[in-house]
């Protein structure tokens, strides 16, 4: 069976070499990556706002690229960008920007995992984090992505990488990610940079309600599937 071009050795090598060459040979590219990563690592909404706003009319594009960057580099926080977008563009436009860029980042993580495999994915995350998500996938199967997106304490990016290592199809992954990510994005965008103190508790509670609703739906489907299986046997 002939290999797809995107799964050939030369394409895999090209995807690695080009970014590395850009980083080390193009000062503008290197400085931009370093500054963006440094801004996100501060975990400071105001700093993120100022950084994004400094690009003027290109601010939405920069915000989009920042979300994709944090998706690949899993330890970087995504919620900082979501809060910054809400403060800069309003919660509706901010939510749309955050959701669409997060979807692009998730798709990229899935593709990296599917193309390069587990050994490369572990370089972007950690072996322990992947192992935990593996258990989650084994337990919940096809509902794992949807449930994980609704849980605030499960890493968005690690789940995307892990999904790419499974037999899950891209569109199945994509739609589960989109639906699961939407509630948290809307809530985070609406609250924006006011997410402190008691408000944080309320938002966390809302997210847990979403998560519990998803669990209820999941168990209902599992029970339905088992009932149908018994009836057919």
N, C-alpha and C positions, 0 to 999 in steps of 0.2 A: 504493500500500500504506500502510495507516494505521500511524503510529508507536505503539510501546508507551508507556504513561504514564511509565515510568521512564526513557525515552529522550527525553522531551519537554524543551523548553528551560526551562519553568517549574520542572520537578522538579530539573534540573541546577542551576539558579540557587538554588533553595531549599536544596539540600544544602550549598551554599557559604555562603549568607547566614546560616543559623541558627547554625552553629558560630562564625562570626565575631562575630555579635551576642552570643552567650553569653559569648565570651571577653572582649569589651570592655565589656559592660554588667553582667555578673554577677561581682563580685569573687571569690566562692567558687570559681567555675568557673575563672577565670583563675589564681588562686593555686594551685589544685589541679594544673592542667596544668603550670605553671611549676615547681612543687615536684617533680612526678613526673619531668619531663624533666631537672631538675637532679640528682635522685637517680640516674637511669640513666646520665647523662653522667659521673658519678664513676667508673664501672666498678669499683664496690666492693660485694662481696657482702654484707658486714656492714651497710653503709649501706642497701642494698636491704631486708635483713631487718628492720632497725629501722623503716624507713619503712612497710613492709607491716604489720608487727606493731602499729604504733601505731593501726591502725584497728579493733583488737579483733575482734569477731565478723564484721566486714565485710572482714577481711584477705583471704580467698580471692577475694572480688568485686573488691577493689582490685588484687590480683595479676593477675586476668583482664583487667581494663581496662588495666593497665600493659602487658601483652603485646600487646594490640590497638594501644595507642598507639605502641609501638616498631615495630610492623609498618607503620604508616602513615608514621612518620618513620624511614625506612630506616637512617640512620646510627646510631641508638641500638642498643645491644647487647642481644640477646635472651637470651644465655646467662646473664647476670647474674640475670635473673628465674628462669630454670630452676634455677640453683644455690640461690637464695634459697628457692624453693618446696620443694626437697628438704630443706633445713635446717629449715624451719618446719613442714612437714606430713608429713615422712617421704618416702622416695623413691618409694613406690608412689602415694600420693595426690598427691604433688608432680608426678610424671610425668603423671598423668591431667590435673591442672590445667594444666600447661604445654602438653601436647599439644593439649587442647581449645581453650585460649585462642589458641595459635599457629594452629590451624586456622581459628578465627574471624577472626583478623588476616589470614591469607592470603586468605580469601574476600572480606574487605573490600577488600584491595589489588586483587584480580582485578576486583571490581565497579567500583572507581574507574577503573581502566584501561579497562574495557569501556564505561563511561558517558561518561567525559570525553575519552578518547583520549590520544595520546602527548604532546602539548604540556603537558597538566596533570601527567601522570605525571613528566615531567622536573623539575617543581618539587619533587616529593617525593624524587626520587633525583638522578641526574646523567645528562647525555646520554652521557657516556663509559661509565658503568656499564650503561646500557641497551643501548648498542651492543655491548658485550662479550657480554651475555646473548643478544642477537639472533643473534650468530654461533653461540652454543651451541645455540639452538633450530633454526637452519638445519642444523646438523651432525647433531643427534640426533633431530630431529622429535618424534614423539609420546612418545619416551622421555626427552626433555630434562628435564621436571619431576621425574620419579622420580630420575634421575641427579643432578640439581642438589641435591635434598634430602639426598642421601647424601654429598655432598662438603662438608667443613667449611669450605672456603675460597670457596664460592660463596654470595653474599648471598641469604638466604631471601626477604627482602622484595622485592628487585629482580626475582627470578624470578617472584614472584606478580604483580607489575605487568606484567612482560613477557608472561606467559601471557595476561593479559587483553587484550593488544594483538593476539594471534593469533586464528586461527579455532578454536582449541581450545575445546571445550564445557566448561561449568562442572563437570559431574560427572566428566568425564575428568580435568580439572585437580584436582578435590577428592580423588578417590581416589588419584591419583598422589602428591599432596602428603601425604596421610595415611599412606600406606605408606612413603614415603621419609623422612618426618620421624620416624617411630616409633623406629627404631634409635638415632638420635642423642639423642632425648629420654630414652630409657631409660638409655643410658650416662651422659649428663650428670647425670641425676637420681640415679643410683646412686652416682656418684662425689661429687656434691654439691660442697660447698665445699673438698674435699680435692684439687681439681684444680690441683695445683702440682707443680713439679719433675718427677721421674721419672714420677709418675702421669699428668701431662699428656701425656708422650710415649707412654705405654701407650694412653691413650684415643684420641689422634690416630691411633695405629697401628690400633686397632680400627675407627675410622671409615673409614680407608683400606681395610681389609679389606672392609667393607660396600660401599664405593664400587667396588672391583675386582670384587666379586661381581656388582654391578649392571651393570658394563661387560660382564662375560662374558655375562650374561643378554641384554643389549642386542644384542651382536654375534651371538649365537646366533639371536635373532629376525630381525635384519637378513639374515643368511645364509639363513635359512629362507624369508623373504619373497622374496628374490632368486631362490632356487632354484625357488620356486613360479611366479614370474613368467616365468622362462625356460622352464619346462615347459609353460606355457599359451601361449607365443608360438610 
